[in-house]
Amino acid sequence: MSKSIVFEKGNYRFVPTGVSRYSAGVAAEPGYEICRVVFSEVLPLKEGFDLIQAVLEAEERPLTALCACELRSPEPASNAAFDQFNELYSQTLRSWGLEKSGHNPVARSNVSPVLDAPEEPGLYAFSYTVESDMEYDTFVVAGSCEVPEGPGDYQENIVAFQDVSEAGLLKKAQWVLGEMERRMQILGFSWADCTATQVYTRHNIYPFLASELGRRGSIAKGLTWNYVRPPVVDLEYEMDCRRIMNERILMVDE
């Protein structure tokens, strides 16, 4: 099992992945908590990062306090297009000092809305650390689809590849649920600690909502089902989860 790595400049620890695009999850260090901000509308990446910087500066937090990003894309991409997008995204994080030992510490979810998708990749929400004497530990587990993180094409390793039958979707969900549990365990948490669980899929999850998600305790505090597609072609099911006590909406001027 992997171990978490402390990112001192951000006052959180993270779970590394086999790729440089994002971490598998983050948890605030003692004396800090994670806060989440949702934009009132999806912002293009540059505008979104500019606003994140403004929020962090206003709260006298360093850029390295950024610990999670939630993205929205126009449509699922090919492997090549996804790699190109990730390089542009990662450049900003590296310029902000968000890197340790070759790892990207920032957790991430990235999905494509089926309805009203943005015209270009953008930022939907972000999370960051602040000083706090709160007794509860806070964390964010990054979005995971039905494929192990690692080098190579996603399509070579997708669970139940191109099988969107009820049985195929169940296999996908089971794999993703197991990955959520693995990441939480590394950070020292479980489903019982979550304040929010999100599913990202355009497919019907009701057949296994109780028998799988409910049985494992993943929806004890409810479930947010997003009618979207994962970011890469042929991926069909994604989840993330978190424990955050302070969340807010940031109105964006049109």
Secondary structure, 3 states (H helix, E strand, C coil): CCCCEEECCCCEEEECCCCCCCECEEEECCCEEEEEEEEEEEEEHHHHHHHHHHHHHHCCCCHHHEEEEEEECCCCECHHHHHHHHHHHHHHHHHCCCCECCECCCEEEEEEECCCCCCCCEEEEEEEEEECCCCCCCEEEEEEECCCCCCCCHHHCCCCCCCCCHHHHHHHHHHHHHHHHHHHHHHCCCHHHCCEEEEECCCCCHHHHHHHHHCCCCCCCCCEEECEECCECCCCCEEEEEECCEEEEECCCC
